[in-house]
Amino acid sequence: AAKLRDEYGEETVEIRILTDAAKASRHLSETRCMSLFLLSSYIILPSVSYTIFSMFSCENFDDGAYMLRVDFQIRCGGNVYNSYFLMAILMGLIYPLGVPCMYLFLLYRKRTRLNPQYFITDDEIQLDEDEVIRGRTKNHKLDSIRFLFDMYHPPVWWWEVVETLRRLSLTGALMVFEEGSVLQLFLGVSICIVALMMYAHYMPFVEEEDNTVATFAQLEIYFVLMMGMLMQVSPTGKGSNLVGTLLIVTTLGIFAMAIGLEFKGLQTGFKDAIEVQREERAGRRDTAMHEAAVIRDLEDSGISVQSGSVRKVRRAGIGMAPLVSSTESTADIDDEPAEVVVGEL
């Protein structure tokens, strides 16, 4: 700032500082707004998609009526239904199809920052993933979309798009088929198997515990749908009671395993934090021992040492040079014992 004042004047420096502060404030506001928008779209997407897809599900009755399944007062094929049908198609392009495309667009345009491996054409050269993660964490140009990639490995920066499509397939797309039918359950099981295989292959999360929990979550959904298919085969009797019992046991068992894994991860993180604290204490202890050794060496050399923070001994190349005031001369130092105030060594 002093150099800029000498070159351009004080007024120019103040304007430049205010401009930088305005840019930082604008960047923070844009980041918060974009993060809130992405979080809102992520939360409301399943429920909105469910409502949209429900407009494509109708049911036949014995008297020949063909009514909308979510509202039996609306006849499918009528004028009211046709207006709702056109609105559902339009909103389907905005939400179930538009939101994943928006996620993909936001991530794809930053792909080289998310995974710098794209710059390297030689397959034998691989970047250190920890360095890449630290680099993208420090990159403030990615703050606005950090919600979409921060928990995934750099090579699978696109995984949030896959996860969004999986959620849409299980919560909304299956509404098109008859509720509780074998076909609906079969398609749900097929989606779970594909998702489970992808999770097992890519292991997308940075934290290993998250990969394990996500895999068990896919297994839980798979078992729930399989139990639903078994209940369709034997809807009444002892078989139905047995299937219901198995459904409760598998759901609670997988849920308990997920909680156990999360607890284990927290325990590991707590132990790592304790280990870091021990290393810091050991470092401070070594520093104190080193300072004590330096003080002893100075006292053995005839130099009076006084602890305090008035004057600091600075490192000067190899070893240390004690500071003397401008009023002291070298002759005084040679003739009389010097007094050194040690602050930080």
C-alpha positions in Angstrom: 0.0 0.0 0.0 2.9 2.4 0.8 4.4 1.7 -2.6 1.2 2.4 -4.4 0.7 5.6 -2.4 4.1 6.8 -3.5 3.4 5.9 -7.1 -0.2 6.8 -7.6 -1.2 8.8 -4.6 -3.2 8.1 -1.5 -6.6 8.6 -3.1 -6.0 6.0 -5.8 -4.9 3.5 -3.2 -8.1 4.0 -1.1 -10.2 3.6 -4.2 -8.4 0.4 -5.1 -8.8 -1.0 -1.6 -12.5 -0.2 -1.6 -12.9 -1.9 -5.0 -11.3 -5.0 -3.7 -13.5 -5.0 -0.7 -16.6 -4.6 -2.9 -15.5 -7.5 -5.1 -15.0 -9.7 -2.1 -18.4 -8.7 -0.7 -20.1 -9.4 -4.1 -18.3 -12.8 -4.4 -19.6 -13.8 -0.9 -23.2 -12.7 -1.7 -23.1 -14.6 -5.0 -21.7 -17.7 -3.3 -24.4 -17.7 -0.6 -27.2 -17.1 -3.1 -26.0 -19.9 -5.4 -25.5 -22.3 -2.6 -29.0 -21.6 -1.2 -30.5 -22.1 -4.7 -28.7 -25.4 -5.3 -29.6 -26.6 -1.8 -33.3 -25.7 -2.4 -33.4 -27.4 -5.7 -31.9 -30.5 -4.2 -34.4 -30.6 -1.3 -37.6 -30.0 -3.3 -36.7 -32.0 -6.4 -38.0 -35.4 -5.2 -41.4 -34.1 -4.0 -42.0 -31.9 -7.0 -41.0 -34.7 -9.4 -43.3 -37.1 -7.6 -46.2 -34.6 -8.1 -45.4 -34.2 -11.8 -45.0 -37.9 -12.6 -48.3 -38.6 -10.8 -50.1 -36.8 -13.6 -49.2 -39.6 -16.0 -50.7 -42.3 -13.8 -54.3 -43.3 -14.5 -56.5 -46.2 -13.4 -59.2 -48.2 -15.1 -62.5 -49.0 -13.1 -65.0 -51.8 -13.7 -67.6 -49.3 -15.1 -65.1 -48.3 -17.8 -64.1 -45.0 -16.2 -60.4 -44.0 -16.6 -59.5 -41.7 -13.7 -56.4 -40.0 -12.5 -55.0 -42.2 -9.7 -54.1 -39.3 -7.3 -57.5 -37.6 -7.8 -60.5 -39.7 -8.8 -62.5 -36.6 -9.7 -60.4 -36.0 -12.8 -61.1 -38.1 -15.8 -58.1 -39.0 -17.9 -58.6 -37.7 -21.4 -60.9 -34.9 -20.4 -60.4 -31.2 -20.9 -59.3 -30.6 -17.3 -56.8 -33.5 -17.5 -55.4 -32.4 -20.8 -54.6 -29.0 -19.4 -52.9 -30.6 -16.4 -51.1 -33.0 -18.7 -49.6 -30.2 -20.8 -48.5 -28.4 -17.6 -46.9 -31.6 -16.3 -44.9 -32.0 -19.5 -43.7 -28.4 -19.2 -42.7 -28.7 -15.6 -41.1 -32.1 -16.3 -38.7 -30.3 -18.6 -37.9 -27.7 -15.9 -37.6 -30.0 -12.8 -37.0 -33.7 -13.4 -35.0 -33.1 -16.6 -33.9 -29.5 -16.2 -32.3 -29.8 -12.7 -29.9 -32.6 -13.5 -29.0 -30.9 -16.8 -28.3 -27.7 -14.8 -26.1 -29.6 -12.4 -24.2 -31.2 -15.3 -23.7 -27.8 -17.0 -22.4 -26.1 -13.8 -19.9 -28.9 -13.2 -18.8 -29.5 -16.8 -17.8 -25.9 -17.3 -15.5 -26.2 -14.3 -14.3 -29.7 -15.0 -10.6 -28.7 -15.5 -10.6 -27.1 -12.1 -12.4 -30.0 -10.4 -10.0 -32.5 -12.0 -6.7 -31.1 -13.4 -5.9 -34.5 -14.8 -7.6 -33.4 -18.0 -4.6 -31.2 -18.7 -2.3 -34.2 -18.7 -2.4 -36.3 -21.9 0.1 -38.9 -20.7 -1.8 -41.7 -18.9 1.3 -42.7 -17.0 1.5 -39.4 -15.2 -1.0 -39.3 -12.3 -1.6 -36.3 -10.0 -1.7 -36.8 -6.3 -5.4 -36.8 -5.3 -4.8 -35.2 -1.9 -3.0 -32.3 -3.6 -5.9 -31.9 -6.1 -8.5 -31.9 -3.3 -6.5 -29.3 -1.4 -6.2 -27.2 -4.5 -9.9 -27.2 -5.3 -10.6 -26.4 -1.7 -8.5 -23.3 -1.9 -10.0 -22.3 -5.3 -12.6 -19.6 -4.4 -13.9 -19.7 -8.0 -15.5 -23.0 -7.1 -17.3 -21.8 -4.0 -20.7 -21.2 -5.7 -21.0 -24.9 -6.8 -19.0 -26.5 -4.0 -22.3 -28.2 -2.8 -22.2 -30.4 -5.9 -18.7 -31.9 -5.7 -17.1 -31.3 -2.4 -17.7 -34.8 -1.0 -16.6 -36.7 -4.1 -13.3 -37.7 -5.6 -11.9 -35.5 -8.4 -12.3 -38.1 -11.2 -16.0 -38.5 -10.3 -16.9 -34.8 -10.1 -20.1 -35.7 -12.1 -21.4 -38.1 -9.5 -24.1 -35.7 -8.1 -25.8 -35.9 -11.5 -25.9 -39.7 -11.3 -27.2 -39.5 -7.7 -30.0 -37.0 -8.7 -31.1 -39.3 -11.6 -31.2 -42.3 -9.2 -33.3 -40.4 -6.7 -35.7 -39.3 -9.5 -36.0 -42.8 -10.8 -37.0 -44.2 -7.5 -39.2 -41.4 -6.2 -40.9 -40.2 -9.4 -40.5 -42.3 -12.5 -41.9 -45.4 -10.9 -45.2 -43.5 -10.4 -45.9 -44.0 -14.0 -46.5 -47.7 -13.4 -49.3 -49.2 -11.3 -48.7 -48.7 -7.6 -47.5 -51.9 -5.9 -47.4 -53.9 -9.1 -44.7 -56.5 -9.8 -43.5 -54.5 -12.7 -43.0 -51.4 -10.6 -41.1 -53.4 -7.9 -39.0 -55.2 -10.5 -37.9 -51.9 -12.1 -37.1 -50.5 -8.6 -35.0 -53.5 -7.8 -33.2 -53.2 -11.2 -32.4 -49.5 -10.5 -31.1 -50.5 -7.0 -28.8 -53.2 -8.5 -27.4 -50.8 -11.1 -26.8 -48.1 -8.4 -25.2 -50.7 -6.1 -22.8 -51.9 -8.8 -21.8 -48.3 -9.6 -21.2 -47.4 -6.0 -19.1 -50.5 -5.5 -17.1 -49.7 -8.7 -16.5 -46.0 -8.4 -16.5 -45.5 -4.6 -17.2 -41.8 -5.2 -17.0 -40.4 -1.7 -13.7 -39.0 -0.3 -14.5 -40.4 3.1 -14.5 -44.2 3.2 -17.2 -44.3 5.8 -19.6 -42.4 3.5 -18.9 -45.0 0.7 -19.8 -47.8 3.1 -23.0 -46.1 4.4 -24.1 -45.3 0.8 -23.6 -49.0 -0.2 -25.6 -50.2 2.8 -28.3 -47.7 1.9 -28.6 -49.2 -1.5 -28.8 -52.7 0.0 -31.6 -51.5 2.3 -33.6 -50.2 -0.6 -33.0 -53.4 -2.5 -34.2 -55.6 0.4 -37.3 -53.4 1.0 -38.3 -53.8 -2.7 -37.5 -57.5 -2.7 -39.7 -58.0 0.4 -42.5 -56.1 -1.4 -42.2 -58.5 -4.3 -42.5 -61.4 -1.9 -45.5 -59.9 -0.3 -47.1 -59.7 -3.7 -46.5 -63.4 -4.2 -48.0 -64.3 -0.7 -50.3 -61.4 0.3 -52.0 -63.2 3.1 -51.3 -65.9 5.6 -48.1 -67.0 7.4 -46.0 -66.1 4.4 -47.0 -62.5 4.7 -46.2 -62.3 8.4 -42.8 -63.8 7.8 -42.0 -61.4 5.0 -43.1 -58.5 7.2 -40.8 -59.7 10.0 -37.9 -60.1 7.6 -38.5 -56.6 6.3 -38.4 -55.1 9.8 -35.3 -57.1 10.7 -33.3 -56.2 7.5 -34.2 -52.6 7.7 -33.3 -52.2 11.4 -30.1 -54.3 10.9 -28.8 -52.2 8.0 -29.7 -49.0 9.8 -27.8 -50.2 12.9 -24.8 -51.1 10.8 -24.8 -47.6 9.2 -25.0 -46.0 12.7 -22.1 -48.3 13.9 -20.0 -47.2 10.9 -20.6 -43.6 11.5 -19.8 -44.0 15.2 -16.5 -45.7 14.2 -15.7 -42.9 11.8 -16.3 -40.3 14.6 -14.1 -42.4 17.0 -11.3 -42.5 14.4 -11.5 -38.8 13.8 -11.4 -38.2 17.6 -8.3 -40.3 17.9 -6.6 -38.5 15.1 -7.4 -35.1 16.7 -5.9 -36.4 20.0 -2.8 -37.5 18.1 -2.4 -34.1 16.5 -2.7 -32.4 19.9 0.0 -34.8 21.3 2.3 -33.9 18.4 1.7 -30.2 18.9 2.5 -30.5 22.7 5.6 -32.5 21.8 6.7 -29.8 19.4 6.2 -27.1 22.0 8.1 -29.2 24.6 11.0 -29.6 22.1 11.0 -25.9 21.4 11.1 -25.1 25.1 14.0 -27.5 25.6 15.8 -25.9 22.7 15.3 -22.5 24.2 16.6 -23.6 27.5 19.7 -25.1 25.9 20.4 -21.8 24.0 20.0 -19.8 27.2 22.5 -22.1 29.0 25.0 -21.7 26.2 24.6 -17.9 26.3 25.1 -17.9 30.1 28.1 -20.2 29.8 29.6 -17.6 27.4 29.3 -14.9 29.9 26.2 -13.3 28.5 23.5 -12.4 30.9 20.1 -13.6 29.7 16.8 -12.2 30.8 13.5 -13.8 29.7 10.8 -11.5 28.5 9.0 -10.2 25.4 10.6 -6.7 25.2 13.1 -7.7 22.6 13.1 -10.8 20.3 16.1 -12.7 19.1 15.8 -13.1 15.4 17.1 -15.8 13.2 19.9 -14.6 11.0 21.0 -17.2 8.5 22.6 -20.1 10.4 22.5 -19.7 14.2 21.2 -16.5 15.9 22.5 -13.0 16.2 21.5 -11.1 19.4 19.9 -7.7 18.8 21.6 -4.6 20.3 20.2 -1.1 20.4 21.4 1.6 18.1 23.1 3.4 21.0 25.3 0.5 22.0 28.7 0.2 20.3 30.7 -2.8 19.4 33.4 -1.7 21.8 30.9 -1.8 24.6 30.0 -5.3 23.7 33.6 -6.4 23.7 34.5 -4.7 26.9 31.4 -5.5 29.0 29.1 -8.6 29.3 26.1 -8.1 27.1 22.6 -8.5 28.3 20.2 -10.2 26.0 16.5 -10.3 26.4 15.1 -13.5 24.9 11.6 -13.5 23.6 10.9 -16.0 20.9 13.7 -18.3 19.6 
